[in-house]
Amino acid sequence: MTLYFPKQLHSTRYEALYQRLTAYERMLLLREFVGLTYRRRFIFFQKQHTAAAISPIAAFRRNIEIAAIRQFQHLVIGRRVWLERDVLRPYLRLIFRHYLFGYHVQGIRRCLDRVVLSPHSADCYYDFFPNLAAMIWFNRQRPEYDRLIDALIEEVLAENQRSLYVYALLCASLIKNLQPFNEMAELAAAEFAKFSRPGSTPAGVELEFSNLGRFATFDKPFKGGLQDPLFQNMHYYKAFFLDDITWRLGGYLDSHIRGNSLLSLPRIFAQPGGFFEYSLVRLDYPRSFSMPLSLDLGLIALYIDEVIKFISELKPHSLHVNFEKITFGKLKPQLDDYLCLLLLGGDLGHNKAGKLQELRLANNELRGVIQRRKHRAAKGEVAKEVVEYSYLRLKGPSDRDYSYFPILMACKGFQYGYNMDLSCRDQVQGMLSWAHNPQLLPAVSLSRFVETVKAGWQQEGGHTDEVCEQTAHEITELLQRQNLQLK
């Protein structure tokens, strides 16, 4: 059965590769290649104009074929870009890695039905478990996958092959040797059981990466001599169609360009590019719709670590966490309460002069510390209000001795324990002042903070007393350790 194979590749060795795929593997290939178009809710698709009645299934298959044809014509790396040999390998490596990851996500779905998983809300992202399971497996087998990907890169470079359909086909041809899906599901189930800490509040995360750090955004025209030899500050992001490749993880390029700022003079001379971002809650590419990732902050913390390992060539930069607003607490937060949040998830470090500061605020990196937004899950649905904690520094597992789980729990407990109506706007100046010259917080402030977030968890009612007590202990230890740096 031929689902779709480009006529331009007939009588080539790629046709022989395609013929060796099973019908199921051909379907995996078609789904993965059409990918982003499918996620755009058939933006390319046409109504079926025919006198004869046509079944919905036949119409769907025809539209999939139309999308595949257009994607085949569109997803070809340009000749000029192909001559940029210094960046070809790093970008091609991302393409092949995401294609292989996507096949694993598809293959593991059915196997996960056979293992015991923690509860998952129907209102949360439907591919949360397959994505996380596939990523866990991929990261555990990383040396082997890297070896295979390097061989594929050499192959397409030698053949001057610029078609992303061919890349997807080459990855599909490896499926038979890379599909221990039952084993993948069993490993994932064991990891899920180890880290799972389900609650009752929908949450989501976005992760930003850049080898230039805070100088990545397009509005930083003078990079201070910094260089990113691997990716050139993601300058070639669109040239390699990474929107179409990274869609399963909500990938996009965030240049921090907004509205009329496109026309500002410095941008004419600025190095283009920006942050490579995974918005793990994203449903579409106009970014109008999103879904929460999960109710389980333990698994979200695990997911954060796995994503950092998956995209290891890019340095982690920042983390945005959002929680659906259910209710706020009654206690008005004081400045020290917000400073406890900064101690937990901010970035205490030394500036170029050797002075200890909270670097995200002191370096004016933030467009908001805590913000309230509206998220819509689908057309016609009423947008839900979420509270976004956007001050968090993203660090790799090797650069910290703590999990993100207690930090995520502190943020959630904060909005259940404190009155968030002002979203910290009345305390921003105090936070900025402290960030430039951080002072030791009194023990009573730390105790007040921990007790309030504990009360917030009780208000939520989503965690056992044992989890609450253990997490409160972890938060206390982390606060005290961070606070001691300020002596």
C-alpha positions as CSV (number, residue, x, y, z in Angstrom):
1,M,0.0,0.0,0.0
2,T,1.4,3.4,-1.0
3,L,0.2,6.2,1.2
4,Y,2.5,8.8,-0.4
5,F,5.7,8.7,-2.2
6,P,7.0,11.7,-4.3
7,K,7.0,11.0,-8.0
8,Q,10.3,13.0,-8.2
9,L,12.0,10.1,-6.3
10,H,10.8,7.3,-8.5
11,S,13.6,5.0,-9.8
12,T,16.0,6.2,-7.1
13,R,17.5,4.2,-4.2
14,Y,15.0,6.1,-2.0
15,E,12.1,4.3,-3.7
16,A,13.8,1.0,-2.8
17,L,14.0,2.1,0.8
18,Y,10.4,3.1,0.8
19,Q,9.3,-0.3,-0.6
20,R,11.0,-2.0,2.3
21,L,8.8,-0.2,4.8
22,T,5.6,-1.9,6.1
23,A,2.3,-0.2,5.7
24,Y,2.5,0.8,9.3
25,E,5.9,2.3,8.9
26,R,4.8,4.2,5.8
27,M,2.0,5.7,7.9
28,L,4.5,6.8,10.6
29,L,6.6,8.4,7.8
30,L,3.6,10.3,6.4
31,R,2.4,11.5,9.8
32,E,5.8,12.7,10.8
33,F,6.6,14.4,7.5
34,V,3.2,16.1,7.2
35,G,3.5,16.9,10.9
36,L,3.2,20.7,11.2
37,T,0.6,21.0,8.5
38,Y,-1.5,18.5,10.4
39,R,-1.0,20.5,13.6
40,R,-2.2,23.6,11.7
41,R,-5.5,21.9,11.4
42,F,-5.2,21.3,7.7
43,I,-4.4,24.9,6.7
44,F,-3.3,23.7,3.3
45,F,-6.2,21.3,2.8
46,Q,-8.9,21.7,0.2
47,K,-12.6,20.9,0.1
48,Q,-13.4,17.9,-2.0
49,H,-15.3,19.2,-5.1
50,T,-16.8,16.2,-6.8
51,A,-20.2,15.1,-8.1
52,A,-19.8,11.7,-6.6
53,A,-20.3,11.2,-2.9
54,I,-17.0,10.8,-1.1
55,S,-16.5,9.3,2.4
56,P,-14.9,11.4,5.2
57,I,-12.1,8.8,5.3
58,A,-11.4,9.2,1.6
59,A,-11.5,13.0,1.9
60,F,-9.1,12.9,4.8
61,R,-6.6,10.7,2.9
62,R,-6.8,12.9,-0.1
63,N,-6.1,16.0,2.0
64,I,-3.2,14.3,3.6
65,E,-1.8,13.6,0.2
66,I,-2.3,17.3,-0.8
67,A,-0.4,18.3,2.3
68,A,2.4,15.9,1.7
69,I,2.9,17.1,-1.9
70,R,3.1,20.7,-0.8
71,Q,5.4,19.9,2.0
72,F,7.7,18.0,-0.3
73,Q,7.9,21.0,-2.6
74,H,8.4,23.4,0.3
75,L,10.8,21.6,2.6
76,V,14.0,21.7,0.6
77,I,17.0,23.4,2.1
78,G,18.1,26.4,-0.2
79,R,21.2,26.2,-2.3
80,R,22.8,29.2,-0.6
81,V,22.2,27.8,2.8
82,W,23.6,24.4,1.7
83,L,26.9,26.2,0.9
84,E,27.2,27.3,4.6
85,R,29.2,24.2,5.5
86,D,30.1,25.4,9.0
87,V,26.4,25.3,10.2
88,L,25.1,22.4,8.1
89,R,26.0,19.6,10.5
90,P,24.7,21.2,13.7
91,Y,21.3,22.0,12.1
92,L,21.1,18.7,10.2
93,R,21.7,17.0,13.5
94,L,18.7,18.7,15.0
95,I,16.5,17.7,12.1
96,F,17.4,14.0,12.2
97,R,17.1,13.9,16.0
98,H,13.6,15.4,16.0
99,Y,12.5,13.0,13.2
100,L,13.7,10.0,15.1
101,F,12.1,11.3,18.3
102,G,8.8,11.7,16.5
103,Y,8.8,8.1,15.3
104,H,9.4,7.0,18.8
105,V,6.5,9.1,20.1
106,Q,4.2,7.5,17.5
107,G,5.4,4.0,18.1
108,I,5.3,4.1,21.9
109,R,1.7,5.3,22.2
110,R,0.0,1.8,21.9
111,C,2.6,0.2,24.2
112,L,1.9,2.8,26.9
113,D,-1.7,1.5,27.0
114,R,-0.4,-1.8,28.5
115,V,1.5,-0.2,31.4
116,V,0.2,1.5,34.6
117,L,0.4,5.3,34.4
118,S,-0.5,8.0,36.8
119,P,-3.8,9.7,36.1
120,H,-3.9,12.3,33.3
121,S,-6.5,14.9,32.9
122,A,-8.3,15.1,29.5
123,D,-7.8,18.8,29.7
124,C,-4.0,18.4,29.6
125,Y,-1.8,17.8,26.6
126,Y,-2.7,14.4,25.1
127,D,0.9,13.5,24.0
128,F,2.5,14.2,27.4
129,F,3.2,10.6,28.3
130,P,4.3,9.5,24.8
131,N,6.6,12.5,24.4
132,L,8.2,12.1,27.8
133,A,8.5,8.3,27.4
134,A,10.2,8.7,24.0
135,M,12.6,11.3,25.3
136,I,13.6,9.2,28.3
137,W,14.5,6.4,26.0
138,F,16.2,8.6,23.5
139,N,18.4,10.2,26.1
140,R,19.4,6.8,27.6
141,Q,20.5,5.6,24.2
142,R,22.0,8.9,23.1
143,P,25.5,7.7,22.1
144,E,24.0,5.1,19.7
145,Y,21.6,7.6,18.2
146,D,24.3,10.2,17.8
147,R,26.4,7.6,15.9
148,L,23.5,6.8,13.6
149,I,22.7,10.4,13.0
150,D,26.3,11.3,12.2
151,A,26.3,8.5,9.6
152,L,23.1,9.9,8.0
153,I,24.5,13.4,7.9
154,E,27.6,12.2,6.0
155,E,25.3,10.3,3.6
156,V,23.2,13.3,2.7
157,L,26.2,15.6,2.5
158,A,27.9,13.2,0.1
159,E,24.8,13.1,-2.1
160,N,24.0,16.8,-1.9
161,Q,20.6,15.8,-0.7
162,R,18.6,18.8,0.5
163,S,15.0,17.3,0.7
164,L,13.6,16.9,4.2
165,Y,11.3,14.2,3.0
166,V,14.4,12.1,2.2
167,Y,15.6,12.8,5.8
168,A,12.4,11.6,7.2
169,L,12.5,8.6,5.0
170,L,16.1,7.7,6.0
171,C,15.0,7.9,9.7
172,A,12.0,5.8,9.0
173,S,14.2,3.2,7.4
174,L,15.9,2.7,10.8
175,I,12.7,2.0,12.6
176,K,13.1,-1.8,12.5
177,N,16.4,-1.6,14.4
178,L,15.2,1.1,16.8
179,Q,11.8,0.1,17.9
180,P,11.9,-1.8,21.2
181,F,8.7,0.0,22.0
182,N,7.6,-2.4,24.8
183,E,11.0,-2.0,26.5
184,M,10.7,1.8,26.1
185,A,7.2,1.7,27.7
186,E,8.4,-0.4,30.6
187,L,11.4,1.9,31.3
188,A,9.2,5.0,31.1
189,A,6.6,3.4,33.4
190,A,9.3,2.8,36.0
191,E,10.6,6.4,35.7
192,F,7.0,7.7,35.9
193,A,6.4,5.8,39.1
194,K,9.6,7.1,40.6
195,F,9.0,10.8,39.9
196,S,5.2,11.1,39.8
197,R,3.7,13.6,42.3
198,P,0.2,14.3,40.9
199,G,-1.8,17.4,42.0
200,S,-5.0,18.9,40.9
201,T,-3.9,22.2,39.2
202,P,-3.1,22.2,35.4
203,A,0.4,23.5,34.7
204,G,2.6,24.1,31.7
205,V,6.2,25.1,31.0
206,E,8.3,26.9,28.3
207,L,12.0,26.5,28.0
208,E,14.4,29.0,26.4
209,F,17.9,28.0,25.1
210,S,20.8,30.1,23.7
211,N,24.5,29.8,23.5
212,L,24.6,33.6,23.7
213,G,22.5,33.8,26.9
214,R,20.9,37.2,27.4
215,F,22.5,38.6,24.3
216,A,20.5,36.3,22.0
217,T,17.6,38.5,21.4
218,F,17.4,40.6,18.2
219,D,17.2,43.8,20.2
220,K,20.8,43.2,21.5
221,P,22.7,44.3,18.4
222,F,26.1,44.4,20.1
223,K,26.9,41.0,21.3
224,G,30.0,41.9,23.3
225,G,32.2,39.7,21.2
226,L,30.2,36.6,22.0
227,Q,30.0,33.9,19.4
228,D,27.9,30.8,18.7
229,P,29.9,28.8,16.2
230,L,27.4,25.9,16.2
231,F,24.2,27.7,15.4
232,Q,25.1,31.4,14.7
233,N,22.5,32.5,17.3
234,M,19.8,30.4,15.5
235,H,20.1,32.7,12.4
236,Y,19.3,29.7,10.1
237,Y,16.3,28.5,12.2
238,K,13.8,29.1,9.4
239,A,16.2,28.2,6.6
240,F,16.2,24.6,8.0
241,F,12.5,24.6,8.6
242,L,12.8,24.0,12.3
243,D,9.2,25.0,13.0
244,D,8.2,22.0,10.8
245,I,10.7,19.7,12.6
246,T,10.3,20.6,16.3
247,W,6.5,20.9,16.4
248,R,6.0,18.0,18.8
249,L,7.8,20.0,21.4
250,G,6.3,23.3,20.5
251,G,9.6,24.6,19.1
252,Y,9.9,28.1,17.8
253,L,12.4,31.0,17.5
254,D,11.8,33.8,20.0
255,S,13.5,37.0,18.9
256,H,11.6,39.2,21.4
257,I,10.5,41.3,18.5
258,R,7.2,43.0,19.1
259,G,5.0,45.1,16.8
260,N,6.6,48.3,15.6
261,S,10.0,47.4,17.0
262,L,10.6,45.6,13.7
263,L,11.2,49.0,12.2
264,S,13.7,50.3,14.8
265,L,17.0,51.3,13.3
266,P,19.4,49.2,15.4
267,R,17.7,46.0,14.1
268,I,19.0,46.7,10.6
269,F,22.5,46.2,11.8
270,A,21.7,43.5,14.5
271,Q,22.6,39.9,14.1
272,P,19.3,38.1,13.5
273,G,18.3,35.1,15.5
274,G,17.1,34.7,19.1
275,F,16.2,32.1,21.7
276,F,15.4,28.6,20.6
277,E,12.3,27.8,22.7
278,Y,10.2,24.7,23.4
279,S,6.7,25.8,24.4
280,L,5.5,22.4,25.6
281,V,1.9,23.6,25.9
282,R,1.6,24.9,22.3
283,L,-1.0,23.6,19.9
284,D,-0.6,25.8,16.9
285,Y,1.9,28.0,15.2
286,P,0.0,31.3,15.3
287,R,0.2,30.5,19.0
288,S,-3.5,31.2,19.6
289,F,-4.1,27.9,21.3
290,S,-2.4,25.9,24.1
291,M,-3.1,23.2,26.6
292,P,-1.7,22.7,30.1
293,L,1.0,20.0,30.1
294,S,0.0,18.0,33.1
295,L,-1.3,18.0,36.7
296,D,1.8,16.2,37.8
297,L,4.7,18.5,38.8
298,G,7.0,15.6,39.5
299,L,6.8,14.4,35.9
300,I,7.0,18.0,34.6
301,A,10.2,18.4,36.6
302,L,11.5,15.2,35.0
303,Y,10.4,16.4,31.6
304,I,12.4,19.7,32.1
305,D,15.6,17.7,32.8
306,E,15.1,15.4,29.9
307,V,14.5,18.2,27.4
308,I,17.7,19.9,28.5
309,K,19.6,16.7,27.8
310,F,17.8,16.3,24.5
311,I,19.0,19.7,23.2
312,S,22.4,19.5,24.8
313,E,24.2,21.6,22.1
314,L,22.3,24.7,23.3
315,K,22.7,26.2,26.7
316,P,19.6,26.4,28.9
317,H,18.7,30.0,29.7
318,S,15.2,30.6,31.2
319,L,12.1,28.7,32.3
320,H,8.5,30.0,32.3
321,V,6.0,28.1,34.4
322,N,2.3,28.7,34.3
323,F,-0.6,27.5,36.5
324,E,-4.2,27.7,35.8
325,K,-5.9,30.2,38.2
326,I,-8.3,28.3,40.4
327,T,-8.4,30.7,43.4
328,F,-6.0,33.0,45.2
329,G,-5.2,33.0,48.8
330,K,-6.0,35.9,51.2
331,L,-2.6,36.8,52.6
332,K,-1.1,39.9,50.9
333,P,2.5,39.1,49.9
334,Q,5.3,41.3,51.2
335,L,8.6,42.0,49.5
336,D,10.4,39.3,51.3
337,D,7.8,36.7,50.1
338,Y,8.8,37.6,46.5
339,L,12.4,37.5,47.4
340,C,12.0,33.9,48.6
341,L,10.8,33.1,45.1
342,L,13.9,34.7,43.7
343,L,16.1,32.8,46.1
344,L,14.5,29.5,45.0
345,G,14.4,29.8,41.2
346,G,16.3,33.0,40.3
347,D,19.9,33.3,39.4
348,L,22.2,34.3,42.3
349,G,25.6,34.8,40.8
350,H,28.5,37.2,40.4
351,N,28.6,39.9,37.7
352,K,31.7,40.8,35.8
353,A,32.9,43.0,38.7
354,G,32.6,40.0,41.0
355,K,29.6,41.3,42.9
356,L,26.9,38.9,43.9
357,Q,23.6,39.8,42.3
358,E,20.3,38.2,41.2
359,L,21.4,38.3,37.6
360,R,18.1,38.0,35.7
361,L,16.7,41.1,37.3
362,A,20.0,43.0,37.6
363,N,20.8,42.4,33.9
364,N,17.3,43.6,32.9
365,E,16.6,40.3,31.2
366,L,12.9,40.1,32.2
367,R,9.8,41.4,30.5
368,G,7.8,40.4,33.6
369,V,8.4,38.6,36.9
370,I,4.9,37.2,37.4
371,Q,2.2,37.7,34.8
372,R,-1.4,36.8,34.3
373,R,-2.4,35.6,30.8
374,K,-5.3,34.1,29.0
375,H,-4.9,30.6,27.3
376,R,-7.4,29.1,25.0
377,A,-7.4,25.3,24.4
378,A,-9.5,25.3,21.2
379,K,-11.7,27.4,19.0
380,G,-14.9,28.4,20.7
381,E,-13.7,27.7,24.2
382,V,-13.5,30.4,26.8
383,A,-9.9,31.4,27.6
384,K,-8.7,30.3,31.0
385,E,-6.6,32.6,33.1
386,V,-3.2,31.4,34.0
387,V,-0.5,32.8,36.3
388,E,3.0,32.7,34.6
389,Y,6.2,32.7,36.6
390,S,8.7,34.0,34.1
391,Y,11.6,34.9,36.3
392,L,13.1,31.4,36.6
393,R,16.6,30.6,35.4
394,L,16.9,27.3,33.5
395,K,19.9,25.3,34.6
396,G,21.1,21.9,33.4
397,P,21.0,19.0,35.9
398,S,24.8,19.1,36.2
399,D,24.8,22.8,37.2
400,R,22.5,22.4,40.2
401,D,22.1,20.1,43.2
402,Y,18.3,20.3,43.4
403,S,15.3,19.2,41.4
404,Y,12.8,21.7,39.9
405,F,10.0,19.9,41.6
406,P,10.1,21.9,44.9
407,I,10.5,25.1,43.0
408,L,7.4,24.3,40.9
409,M,5.6,23.4,44.1
410,A,6.6,26.7,45.7
411,C,5.2,28.7,42.7
412,K,1.9,26.7,42.9
413,G,1.6,27.1,46.6
414,F,2.4,30.8,46.3
415,Q,-0.7,31.6,44.3
416,Y,-2.9,29.4,46.5
417,G,-1.5,30.9,49.6
418,Y,-1.1,34.6,48.7
419,N,-3.5,37.1,47.1
420,M,-2.1,37.5,43.6
421,D,-4.4,40.2,42.3
422,L,-1.5,42.6,41.8
423,S,0.8,40.0,40.3
424,C,3.8,41.5,42.2
425,R,3.5,44.9,40.4
426,D,3.6,46.8,43.7
427,Q,6.9,45.1,44.7
428,V,8.9,45.2,41.4
429,Q,11.0,48.2,42.4
430,G,11.9,46.6,45.7
431,M,12.8,43.4,43.9
432,L,15.0,45.3,41.4
433,S,16.8,47.1,44.2
434,W,17.5,43.8,46.1
435,A,18.6,42.1,42.9
436,H,21.4,44.7,42.5
437,N,22.5,44.4,46.1
438,P,20.9,41.3,47.7
439,Q,20.8,41.2,51.5
440,L,20.3,38.3,53.8
441,L,16.6,37.6,54.5
442,P,15.6,37.1,58.2
443,A,14.7,33.5,59.3
444,V,11.1,34.6,60.1
445,S,10.6,35.6,56.4
446,L,11.7,32.2,55.2
447,S,9.4,30.5,57.8
448,R,6.5,32.6,56.8
449,F,7.0,31.8,53.2
450,V,7.2,28.1,53.7
451,E,4.1,28.0,56.0
452,T,2.1,30.0,53.5
453,V,2.9,27.8,50.5
454,K,2.1,24.8,52.7
455,A,-1.3,26.3,53.4
456,G,-1.6,26.9,49.7
457,W,-1.2,23.2,49.0
458,Q,-3.8,22.4,51.6
459,Q,-6.1,24.9,49.8
460,E,-5.5,23.1,46.5
461,G,-6.1,19.7,48.1
462,G,-4.2,17.8,45.5
463,H,-1.3,16.3,47.5
464,T,-0.9,13.9,50.4
465,D,0.3,15.3,53.8
466,E,3.5,13.2,53.3
467,V,4.3,14.9,50.0
468,C,3.5,18.3,51.5
469,E,5.8,17.8,54.5
470,Q,8.7,16.4,52.5
471,T,8.4,19.2,49.9
472,A,8.3,21.9,52.6
473,H,11.4,20.4,54.1
474,E,13.2,20.5,50.7
475,I,12.1,24.1,50.1
476,T,13.3,25.1,53.6
477,E,16.7,23.6,53.0
478,L,17.1,25.2,49.6
479,L,16.1,28.6,50.9
480,Q,18.5,28.4,53.8
481,R,21.3,27.3,51.6
482,Q,20.7,30.1,49.1
483,N,20.3,32.7,51.9
484,L,23.6,31.8,53.4
485,Q,25.3,33.0,50.2
486,L,24.2,36.5,51.1
487,K,26.1,36.6,54.4
